[in-house]
Amino acid sequence: YAVLGVDESATDAEIKKAYRRLSVKHHPDKGGDTAAFKELTSAYEVLSDGERRALYD
């Protein structure tokens, strides 16, 4: 949640919006940090999947 800057009560739409905003900022093709982009992607993959999110919570 901290990686994406959202609360634990965030909706799927809020998580997706935060991921898109941050992925543009950190995308390697846009001059961003590769490690930060991978961390964002990993966090989004967990939080966007209902089962994985429930396990994480």
DSSP file (Angstrom, degrees, kcal/mol; ACC not computed):
  #  RESIDUE AA STRUCTURE BP1 BP2  ACC     N-H-->O    O-->H-N    N-H-->O    O-->H-N    TCO  KAPPA ALPHA  PHI   PSI    X-CA   Y-CA   Z-CA
    1    1 A Y     >>       0   0    0      0, 0.0     5,-2.2     0, 0.0     4,-1.1   0.000 360.0 360.0 360.0 -41.0    0.0    0.0    0.0
    2    2 A A  T  45 +     0   0    0      1,-0.2     3,-0.1     2,-0.2     5,-0.0   0.873 360.0  57.8 -65.4 -36.8    2.8    2.4    0.9
    3    3 A V  T  45S+     0   0    0      1,-0.2    -1,-0.2     2,-0.1    37,-0.1   0.901 115.0  36.6 -60.4 -41.2    4.6    1.8   -2.5
    4    4 A L  T  45S-     0   0    0      2,-0.1    -1,-0.2    -3,-0.1    -2,-0.2   0.577 110.0-123.6 -88.3 -10.3    1.5    2.9   -4.3
    5    5 A G  T  <5 +     0   0    0     -4,-1.1     2,-0.3     1,-0.3    -3,-0.2   0.851  67.2 125.6  72.2  35.0    0.6    5.6   -1.8
    6    6 A V      < -     0   0    0     -5,-2.2    -1,-0.3     4,-0.0    -2,-0.1  -0.851  60.2-109.9-122.7 160.2   -2.9    4.3   -1.1
    7    7 A D    >   -     0   0    0     -2,-0.3     3,-1.7     1,-0.1    -1,-0.0  -0.390  32.2-110.3 -80.1 163.8   -4.8    3.3    2.1
    8    8 A E  T 3  S+     0   0    0      1,-0.3    -1,-0.1    -2,-0.1    49,-0.0   0.737 120.2  57.7 -64.9 -21.9   -5.7   -0.3    2.9
    9    9 A S  T 3  S+     0   0    0      2,-0.0    -1,-0.3     0, 0.0    -2,-0.0   0.327  79.9 132.2 -90.3   8.1   -9.3    0.7    2.3
   10   10 A A    <   -     0   0    0     -3,-1.7     2,-0.1     1,-0.1    -4,-0.0  -0.281  55.4-124.1 -63.2 143.0   -8.5    1.9   -1.3
   11   11 A T     >  -     0   0    0      1,-0.1     4,-2.2     4,-0.0     5,-0.2  -0.328  26.4-104.0 -79.3 167.9  -10.9    0.7   -4.0
   12   12 A D  H  > S+     0   0    0      1,-0.2     4,-2.4     2,-0.2     5,-0.2   0.886 123.5  52.8 -58.8 -39.1   -9.7   -1.2   -7.1
   13   13 A A  H  > S+     0   0    0      2,-0.2     4,-2.4     1,-0.2    -1,-0.2   0.888 108.3  49.4 -65.4 -39.8  -10.1    2.0   -9.1
   14   14 A E  H  > S+     0   0    0      2,-0.2     4,-2.3     1,-0.2    -1,-0.2   0.887 111.6  49.1 -66.8 -38.9   -8.0    4.0   -6.7
   15   15 A I  H  X S+     0   0    0     -4,-2.2     4,-2.4     2,-0.2    -2,-0.2   0.921 112.3  47.9 -65.6 -44.2   -5.3    1.4   -6.8
   16   16 A K  H  X S+     0   0    0     -4,-2.4     4,-2.5     2,-0.2    -2,-0.2   0.907 111.8  50.0 -63.3 -42.5   -5.3    1.3  -10.6
   17   17 A K  H  X S+     0   0    0     -4,-2.4     4,-2.3     2,-0.2    -1,-0.2   0.910 111.7  48.0 -63.6 -43.3   -5.2    5.1  -10.8
   18   18 A A  H  X S+     0   0    0     -4,-2.3     4,-2.4     2,-0.2     5,-0.2   0.905 111.8  50.4 -64.4 -41.7   -2.3    5.3   -8.4
   19   19 A Y  H  X S+     0   0    0     -4,-2.4     4,-2.8     1,-0.2     5,-0.2   0.935 111.3  47.5 -62.4 -46.7   -0.4    2.6  -10.3
   20   20 A R  H  X S+     0   0    0     -4,-2.5     4,-1.7     2,-0.2    -1,-0.2   0.914 112.6  49.2 -62.2 -42.8   -0.9    4.4  -13.6
   21   21 A R  H  X S+     0   0    0     -4,-2.3     4,-1.3     1,-0.2    -1,-0.2   0.935 117.8  39.4 -62.4 -47.0    0.2    7.7  -12.2
   22   22 A L  H  X S+     0   0    0     -4,-2.4     4,-2.3     1,-0.2    -2,-0.2   0.825 109.9  59.0 -75.0 -31.7    3.3    6.4  -10.6
   23   23 A S  H  X S+     0   0    0     -4,-2.8     4,-1.1    -5,-0.2    -1,-0.2   0.870 105.2  50.1 -67.9 -34.4    4.2    4.0  -13.5
   24   24 A V  H  < S+     0   0    0     -4,-1.7     3,-0.3    -5,-0.2    -1,-0.2   0.910 112.7  47.9 -65.6 -40.8    4.4    6.9  -15.9
   25   25 A K  H  < S+     0   0    0     -4,-1.3    -2,-0.2     1,-0.2    -1,-0.2   0.878 122.8  31.7 -66.9 -38.8    6.7    8.7  -13.5
   26   26 A H  H  < S+     0   0    0     -4,-2.3    11,-0.4     6,-0.2    -1,-0.2   0.368  82.2 130.8-104.8   3.6    9.0    5.8  -12.9
   27   27 A H    ><> -     0   0    0     -4,-1.1     5,-2.2    -3,-0.3     3,-1.6  -0.377  58.3-135.1 -63.4 131.7    8.9    4.0  -16.2
   28   28 A P  G > 5S+     0   0    0      0, 0.0     3,-1.5     0, 0.0    -1,-0.1   0.823 104.4  58.2 -57.6 -33.5   12.4    3.2  -17.5
   29   29 A D  G 3 5S+     0   0    0      1,-0.3    -2,-0.1     2,-0.1    -3,-0.0   0.696 105.4  51.3 -70.4 -17.3   11.6    4.3  -21.0
   30   30 A K  G < 5S-     0   0    0     -3,-1.6    -1,-0.3    -6,-0.1    -3,-0.1   0.201 130.6 -92.8-102.2  13.4   10.7    7.7  -19.6
   31   31 A G  T < 5S+     0   0    0     -3,-1.5    -2,-0.1     1,-0.2    -4,-0.1   0.645  82.9 138.3  86.2  15.8   14.0    8.1  -17.7
   32   32 A G      < -     0   0    0     -5,-2.2     2,-0.5     1,-0.1    -1,-0.2  -0.216  62.5 -80.5 -87.3-179.7   12.6    6.6  -14.5
   33   33 A D     >  -     0   0    0      1,-0.1     4,-2.1    -8,-0.1     5,-0.2  -0.718  29.0-152.2 -86.8 122.9   14.2    4.2  -12.0
   34   34 A T  H  > S+     0   0    0     -2,-0.5     4,-2.3     1,-0.2     5,-0.2   0.898  95.8  50.8 -61.6 -43.3   14.0    0.5  -13.1
   35   35 A A  H  > S+     0   0    0      1,-0.2     4,-2.1     2,-0.2    -1,-0.2   0.908 110.7  48.5 -63.8 -42.3   14.0   -0.8   -9.5
   36   36 A A  H  > S+     0   0    0      1,-0.2     4,-2.3     2,-0.2    -1,-0.2   0.890 110.9  51.4 -65.2 -38.7   11.2    1.5   -8.4
   37   37 A F  H  X S+     0   0    0     -4,-2.1     4,-2.5   -11,-0.4    -2,-0.2   0.906 109.5  49.4 -65.3 -41.6    9.1    0.6  -11.5
   38   38 A K  H  X S+     0   0    0     -4,-2.3     4,-2.4     2,-0.2    -1,-0.2   0.892 110.9  50.3 -64.4 -39.1    9.5   -3.2  -10.7
   39   39 A E  H  X S+     0   0    0     -4,-2.1     4,-2.4     2,-0.2    -2,-0.2   0.910 111.1  48.9 -65.1 -42.3    8.5   -2.5   -7.1
   40   40 A L  H  X S+     0   0    0     -4,-2.3     4,-2.6     2,-0.2    -2,-0.2   0.929 111.9  48.8 -60.3 -46.1    5.4   -0.6   -8.3
   41   41 A T  H  X S+     0   0    0     -4,-2.5     4,-2.4     1,-0.2    -2,-0.2   0.902 111.1  49.7 -63.0 -42.2    4.5   -3.4  -10.7
   42   42 A S  H  X S+     0   0    0     -4,-2.4     4,-1.7     2,-0.2    -1,-0.2   0.925 111.9  48.0 -62.9 -45.3    4.9   -6.1   -8.0
   43   43 A A  H  X S+     0   0    0     -4,-2.4     4,-2.5     1,-0.2     5,-0.2   0.904 112.3  49.6 -62.5 -41.7    2.7   -4.2   -5.6
   44   44 A Y  H  X S+     0   0    0     -4,-2.6     4,-2.3     1,-0.2    -1,-0.2   0.897 106.2  55.9 -65.8 -39.9    0.1   -3.6   -8.2
   45   45 A E  H  < S+     0   0    0     -4,-2.4     4,-0.5     1,-0.2    -1,-0.2   0.891 113.1  41.9 -59.9 -39.5    0.0   -7.3   -9.2
   46   46 A V  H >< S+     0   0    0     -4,-1.7     3,-0.8     1,-0.2     7,-0.3   0.944 118.3  43.4 -72.2 -48.7   -0.7   -8.2   -5.6
   47   47 A L  H 3< S+     0   0    0     -4,-2.5    -2,-0.2     1,-0.2    -1,-0.2   0.727 109.7  56.1 -75.0 -21.3   -3.3   -5.5   -4.8
   48   48 A S  T 3< S+     0   0    0     -4,-2.3     2,-0.6    -5,-0.2    -1,-0.2   0.629  94.3  76.2 -85.5 -12.1   -5.2   -5.8   -8.0
   49   49 A D  S <> S-     0   0    0     -3,-0.8     4,-2.8    -4,-0.5     5,-0.2  -0.891  74.5-148.8-100.7 117.6   -5.9   -9.5   -7.5
   50   50 A G  H  > S+     0   0    0     -2,-0.6     4,-2.0     1,-0.2    -1,-0.1   0.867  95.2  45.7 -54.4 -44.2   -8.6  -10.0   -5.0
   51   51 A E  H  > S+     0   0    0      2,-0.2     4,-2.0     1,-0.2    -1,-0.2   0.932 115.4  45.4 -67.4 -46.2   -7.3  -13.4   -3.7
   52   52 A R  H  > S+     0   0    0      1,-0.2     4,-2.2     2,-0.2    -2,-0.2   0.868 112.3  52.6 -66.2 -35.7   -3.7  -12.2   -3.4
   53   53 A R  H  X S+     0   0    0     -4,-2.8     4,-2.7    -7,-0.3    -1,-0.2   0.910 107.8  51.1 -65.5 -41.8   -4.8   -8.9   -1.7
   54   54 A A  H  < S+     0   0    0     -4,-2.0    -2,-0.2    -5,-0.2    -1,-0.2   0.895 111.1  48.2 -62.6 -40.4   -6.8  -10.9    0.9
   55   55 A L  H  < S+     0   0    0     -4,-2.0    -1,-0.2     1,-0.2    -2,-0.2   0.895 112.4  49.3 -65.8 -39.6   -3.8  -13.0    1.6
   56   56 A Y  H  <        0   0    0     -4,-2.2    -2,-0.2     1,-0.3    -1,-0.2   0.910 360.0 360.0 -65.6 -43.0   -1.6   -9.9    1.9
   57   57 A D     <        0   0    0     -4,-2.7    -1,-0.3    -5,-0.1    -2,-0.2   0.504 360.0 360.0 -66.2 360.0   -4.0   -8.1    4.2
